[in-house]
Amino acid sequence: MRLERDCPLPDLVKRVAHVAFEVNVLARALDGHDILIEPSSPSHVVKVAFVVCGSAPVEFLEFSKK
């Protein structure tokens, strides 16, 4: 990812490459994890959130089944 200097994302996301996983239920996937970026919906078909696993950011995505 290329990010501008003033990008509002957390430093961990800006500095460390992340992996992304599709999950069936975002809320369940977040259980037990430190949330780095709160759940949001960048479009009407997806909800996303970032968590910290070890020392790396991990993105979870839930796609609507409609």
Sequence and secondary structure as in RCSB ss.txt:
>XXXX:A:sequence
MRLERDCPLPDLVKRVAHVAFEVNVLARALDGHDILIEPSSPSHVVKVAFVVCGSAPVEFLEFSKK
>XXXX:A:secstr
    TT  S HHHHHS  EEEE S HHHHHTTSEEEEEEEEEETTEEEEEEEETTEEEEEEEE   
